[in-house]
């Protein structure tokens, strides 16, 4: 009886072992046929990264530094981040996977271990080490956070044999890549390079506008055909508060007339953001988070007629902020945080008809703040903190019809004759909510009655 049970148990064990071996063989077959290709694909991506570690880096890092020196000032942290982003972008364009790997590696987002289990992890680690090595060897790393990072410590402890093998593999890949390039070289137009290099959000909007899915297939003619350009609500919110649009995002838009970018979460724009848009007539940047504008932000926009900047967080403007905008007819700077205006801010705006400065924090205006604005039709200065107006404040405004000064602190600050230059032209003056005394109100009324033949047609509000 015992022998029978023993034989039965032994046979079950034998069958179990045979079954396990079969399962193991099937699993190995599955891994080789189904799992190996994705790993090979990952290896190809990493191979692309190390393929670029050559003398071309010197030119690329210099280009990245020049770009960041112009766009990022007085902020070492932003400058460091900018250089990493630009370095990886120029290095691996248009391969997005390789570019993202480079950025993650240099920004300390990839955890590199000395001991790795799989060949894929070891290859990924070595690729990141060489990426950092190539980046660090080309720049002054004093005070750099990368020197303190785990990647740099691992770089110093990396084995010579691993690095040597990878470098040899890189050289072989370079030779193969050069040979393939000589056999067949894909022609690229300026539009192909430009569109693929633009900010991701702008690139997607361009593809949607020209009804294409591949940025490399967007031609110069496609860009020239765009007369109006805007971002959807989702696209606007996809841009982060700290992000910045690139200088070449709107390059090639030679026929663009309307650029609609309201409610943007950006706090600044690139200095040459709108360079080359000579046909642009309307620019909408309202209800955003802009804090500053570069001195030549709108230089070259000779056809611009309408500029809306209201509802941002602007605190100051440079003296030549709007220089050269000779065609500008409407300028809206309302609902910002402006405390003062440069004396010649509006000089040269000979076509300006409507100027809105309401809901700011203006306490005073220079005597000739609006001189030369002979086409000015309406001027809004309500809801500020103005305490006085110069006797020559409105000299030269020969076309002014509406002057809104309500909700300021002008009690006792209106000198005699301040409205004399515009008495014969103006149709409405709003001085309500300024706590003017009855004596001041009577004096202003008497001045209008004595000097204006149109007194009955002037709407004077207190």
Phi, psi and omega in degrees: 000317181293320180297321179298313180297320181297315178297320179297316180296318180297320178295322178295320178297317180299313178298322181295318179296314179300316180298319180295320180297318179298314179300317181297319178295319177296321179296317177298317178299319180296315181297323181288326184270327187252325185267329182300317181304313177301321178295322178295323178297318178297320179296323178297318179299314180294326178295324177298324182293310181290339178299333186269359182279081181219194184294343180298341182299324182300317179293321183291315181295325177294319178296319179296318180295318179297319179297314185286333177295326180280323187268334182237117181236143174058028177215092184302324182294312178297323180296318179297314180296319180299317181295321178296313181299314182291320179303311182292325180294312180291327186289318190243008177300139002260024184277101185296321182297316180294320180297315180295322177298317180299314180296314179299321181295310184287337179265016173065033180261354179252122182277107182266124180252148177289318179258119179236148186274317187255158178295325180296316179295319180295319179294320178296318180297314181296323178296318179294320179299315180292326176299314179294319181299316179296323181288315183291326185288350185253006185212161179282115187260018176297136179066013181275140178291336182295332178295334181269354187282162179296327180300317183290323176297317179294326178300317181291333182263000182294144183285146181294323182296318180296314182295319181297316179299317182291322179294319177298320178295323179296317180298318179296319179295323179297316180298316180296319181294318179297319179298315180296321181294324180290326180291314183218118180243123182281126179288139179234136175265169179300324181293321181299313181294314186296310185297319181290338181268357185281168176307139186307317181296316179294319179300315179297320180294323177295315179299321178294322183291317182269000176061051176227161182247345182244120183295334181287348181259003177279122183262170176298325179295324177299316181293321180293335182283348182279117179255338175221143185219135179210160176254143175290168181299318180295321180293322179295319181285344179286340176280124185281168182296324183271350184283163179220142177289155181273157181300324186263015183299329182247019179294139179091355180276060187290342180253005184295129180246330182230124177239115189247103182228054181280165175055038178277143181268022180269142180263352178204164178237155177294147182304322181254035185304320186248020181297136177090354181273064186289344180263357184295129181248332181224129180231118183248113180230030187278163177055043178248205180234026181296129179256328182220158174231137178292153184306323182250036185304323184247019181297137177090353180275067187289343181260358185296128180248331182226128179228116182246115181237013183291154175077025176253202182235035182290131180254333180207160179229147180282156184303324182254032186304321184244022181298136177089354181275066186288344180262358185294127181249329181230128178227119182244112178242017182294160175057045172243204182233035183289130179258332177207164181236137175302145185306317185254031184303321186257013181297134177090354179277069188290343182258359186295126181248325183232127179230123181243122179230019184289161177056050171239201181235034183291128179256335180205165177230145177292152185305322182251036185303324185245019182292141179091352181273068186288344180263000184299125182256319179221142182226120181250118179231018183290160178056052171237201180234032182295131181252340180202163178229139180290150177302334181254023186300323186245023179294133177094352180276070187284352180245005186293128179243325180238126176230113184250115182235019184292157176058052172236196179238052188272007179298118181082003183249007179260100181289159181295132178087007182297331181261001183304319182296340185243005184302322184278355183243323190293146178250334180211133173231122181253112179244021184292153178059046175239005181056039178290141177285163180296326178297318179294319180297316181295321181295319181292320178297316181297323179296319179291320182295324184277333187251349184240127176283351182258020186308320182291342181261356181270129178265101183254114184250135177241000000 
